[in-house]
């Protein structure tokens, strides 16, 4: 069977190594998640190229990406361009017709603030999304 968690000094070393490896794995998972969202924003806008770092920095639904996604070995919120990333979230983006229908934005709404788009897309059921959102990048 498995081994017990060590005690004493060995336990401290084990915990430190575990935390280090966990942080790396968690950061990679967040990177994948925000790259997926960046791809979805690209599809929703018909080509706006928004980096995953920007999506993580502006995500209004949770701060996990800002706190735990590592860029150059540091959390995103400590990146020198973090404030620039956040400012991108206040910019309007044009939406294609399929996206407007999927997100039920109504007639006459052809653009939204990027940060709002991220929130709307995370809340909308993917099952009702147009096929372009369900296919791999």
N, C-alpha and C positions, 0 to 999 in steps of 0.2 A: 504494500500500500504506500501511500504518500508519506512524506516526512513531516514531522512537527516543525513549527516555526521555532528557530533557535532562541536561546535566552541570552541575557547579558549583552556583552560587547558584540557578539555575533548577531544578535537580534537587531541591534542598532545598524550594523553594516547591511544586514538583509533588508531592513526597512528603507534605508537610504537608497539602496540599489533598486528596490521595488518602485519607490517613488520616482526615481529618475527614469526608469523604463516606462512607467505608467504615463508620465508627462510627455514623453516622446510619442508614445502610441496615441494618446489623446489628441495631441497636436496634429498628428497625421490624419486622424479621423475627422477632425474639424476642417482641416485643409481640403479633404475630399468633399465634405458636406458643402463648404462654401464655394468650391469649384463647380459643383453641381448647380448650386443656386446661381452662380455667375453665368453658367451656360443657359439656364432657364431665362434669366433676364435678357440675354442675347437673343433668344428665340422670341421672347415677348415683345421686344422692341424692333425686331427685324434687323439686328446687327450692332446694337450698342455694345461696345467691348468694355465691360466693367470687370476689373480684376477681383479675384476672390478676397483679397485683402480689404478692398473697399466694401464689399458686401458684408464681411465680418465686422468691420468697423461701424457700419451703419445699421446693423440688424436691430430693429426696435423690439424684437420679441424676446431677446435674451442677450446677455453680456458674455456668454461663454467663449465665443470666438475672440473677443477683445482680450479676455483674461488668459486664455490657455492656448490659443493658436500661436505657435512659435514662428517668428520671422528672424532669420539670422541668429537663432539661439536665444531670443528674448520674446516675451509676450508681445502680441500685436500692439497693445496699448502703450508700449514703451518704444515703438518704432519712431524714428525721427520724422517720418511723414504721416504719422497717425492723424494729426489734425487736418491735413490735406485730404486724407482718405474720408474723414467724417464730413468735410465740406462737400464732397462729391454727392453725398446723400441728399443734399438740399436742392440739387439740380433737377429740372424736369426732364423726363424722357418720353418720347413718342411711343405709343402702343399700336401694334397691328390690330386689325379687326377681330381676329380670333381671340386674342388676349382680352380685348374689351368685352366680348361676349362671355368668355369664360369667367371673368372676374365680376361680371354683371355691373359694369360701370355706368351704363345708361348712354343715351344718345348725347352726342356733342362732347363727350369726354374722350379726347384723343391723346392726352398726356397726363402724367402724374409725377409727383416728386419721387425720385428713386427710392428713398427710404420707405415711402408709402407703398410702392410697388413690391418691395421685398416683403413687407408685412402682409399685403394682400395675397401674394403668391404662397406664402407659408401657411396662410389660413385656408386657402381654397383647396378643395379636394382634388387630388391629382386624377382620381378616377373620372372626373368630369372634364378634364383638360383636353384641349385639342390634341390630335395624334402627334403633332410636332413636339409636344412637351413630354410625351411618353417614350419617344425613341432615344436611343443612345446618341451622345454627341458625335 
